């Protein structure tokens, strides 16, 4: 009986350890993406966008959109970044060439929206 209980507890402990490792790994990937978004998306925004849109997206300098109230889709944000618009924003496709940087910038711009 003692051997059976020992095996059962050992198996339960192994399952608990594996489950904890799996959950920790998933959280680490999510945390890693959030850190990358915060650092890279924000740094790209600060470098290319904040002069007109402001730190919080509300500056509206030179007819720039107020990003805090923007409701356009991810794809529309991406297109405006890449190709500009008829309201005065120029295209950035020759400046921000990496798809990953564009993706991070789009995600960061969405964080500026009011909740």
Backbone torsions as a table, in degrees:
resi	resn	phi	psi	omega
1	UNK	NA	-42.2	-179.6
2	UNK	-64.5	-38.1	179.1
3	UNK	-65.9	-42.1	179.1
4	UNK	-62.4	-43.9	178.1
5	UNK	-64.7	-39.3	178.7
6	UNK	-62.1	-43.9	178.9
7	UNK	-64.7	-41.7	179.4
8	UNK	-62.9	-46.8	178.9
9	UNK	-64.9	-37.8	178.4
10	UNK	-62.9	-43.3	178.8
11	UNK	-65.5	-43.6	178.5
12	UNK	-61.8	-40.5	178.7
13	UNK	-64.4	-42.5	178.8
14	UNK	-62.1	-43.9	178.4
15	UNK	-61.7	-43.2	-180.0
16	UNK	-62.8	-42.7	179.5
17	UNK	-64.5	-45.2	-180.0
18	UNK	-64.6	-40.9	177.9
19	UNK	-63.1	-44.4	178.1
20	UNK	-61.2	-42.7	179.0
21	UNK	-62.6	-43.4	179.9
22	UNK	-63.1	-46.6	179.7
23	UNK	-64.4	-39.2	178.6
24	UNK	-64.6	-40.4	179.4
25	UNK	-63.5	-43.6	179.3
26	UNK	-63.2	-44.6	179.4
27	UNK	-64.1	-36.5	179.4
28	UNK	-64.5	-40.1	178.1
29	UNK	-64.9	-43.3	178.4
30	UNK	-63.8	-46.1	178.1
31	UNK	-61.2	-39.7	179.5
32	UNK	-62.3	-43.5	178.7
33	UNK	-64.5	-41.4	179.2
34	UNK	-64.0	-40.2	177.9
35	UNK	-65.4	-43.5	179.1
36	UNK	-62.8	-41.9	177.7
37	UNK	-61.1	-47.3	-178.0
38	UNK	-63.3	-46.7	-176.3
39	UNK	-76.5	-55.7	-173.9
40	UNK	-75.2	-49.9	179.4
41	UNK	-59.6	-44.1	-180.0
42	UNK	-67.8	-41.3	-178.3
43	UNK	-67.6	-36.5	176.0
44	UNK	-65.1	-44.5	178.5
45	UNK	-59.1	-48.2	-179.1
46	UNK	-61.4	-37.3	-177.7
47	UNK	-71.1	-42.7	-171.4
48	UNK	-111.0	-21.1	-168.6
49	UNK	-114.8	-32.1	-170.4
50	UNK	-66.7	-23.2	179.6
51	UNK	-59.8	-37.2	-180.0
52	UNK	-100.2	-38.4	-175.8
53	UNK	-90.8	-16.9	-179.5
54	UNK	83.0	164.1	-176.9
55	UNK	-57.9	-37.5	-177.1
56	UNK	-107.4	11.1	176.6
57	UNK	82.5	8.0	-172.8
58	UNK	-110.5	2.0	-171.3
59	UNK	-65.0	-42.4	179.5
60	UNK	58.9	33.7	177.9
61	UNK	-73.0	137.7	178.3
62	UNK	59.5	38.6	178.3
63	UNK	70.1	18.2	178.8
64	UNK	-67.6	146.0	179.7
65	UNK	-67.4	148.4	172.4
66	UNK	-82.1	103.3	-175.3
67	UNK	-71.0	-16.7	-179.7
68	UNK	-72.3	-19.1	179.6
69	UNK	-116.7	5.0	179.8
70	UNK	-65.2	140.0	178.7
71	UNK	-124.1	13.1	-177.0
72	UNK	-72.7	156.6	-176.0
73	UNK	-71.3	166.1	176.8
74	UNK	-55.6	-45.0	-178.2
75	UNK	-64.1	-38.6	178.4
76	UNK	-67.5	-39.5	176.9
77	UNK	-60.3	-47.1	-179.8
78	UNK	-57.7	-46.0	-178.9
79	UNK	-64.2	-40.7	178.9
80	UNK	-64.9	-41.1	178.3
81	UNK	-62.3	-47.7	-175.8
82	UNK	-71.5	-43.8	-170.4
83	UNK	-112.2	-3.8	-178.9
84	UNK	75.5	-167.7	177.3
85	UNK	-149.2	178.5	-178.2
86	UNK	-87.9	12.6	179.9
87	UNK	-104.3	4.4	176.6
88	UNK	119.4	-10.2	179.2
89	UNK	-83.6	127.0	178.7
90	UNK	-82.8	166.5	179.6
91	UNK	-76.6	145.9	179.0
92	UNK	-116.5	11.5	-177.3
93	UNK	-64.2	-26.7	178.1
94	UNK	-88.7	-8.2	-179.1
95	UNK	-102.4	-48.7	178.3
96	UNK	-104.8	96.2	-171.6
97	UNK	-95.6	-24.7	-176.2
98	UNK	-76.5	129.2	176.4
99	UNK	-60.3	-36.3	179.6
100	UNK	-64.9	-41.5	178.0
101	UNK	-65.4	-39.6	177.6
102	UNK	-62.3	-46.0	179.8
103	UNK	-59.2	-46.3	179.9
104	UNK	-64.8	-38.6	178.8
105	UNK	-65.8	-44.0	177.9
106	UNK	-58.7	-46.5	179.8
107	UNK	-62.4	-40.0	179.1
108	UNK	-66.9	-42.5	179.5
109	UNK	-58.2	-38.0	179.3
110	UNK	-66.9	-25.6	178.5
111	UNK	-70.6	-16.6	-179.2
112	UNK	-80.3	-12.2	-179.9
113	UNK	-67.7	143.4	176.4
114	UNK	-67.6	141.9	177.4
115	UNK	-91.2	NA	NA
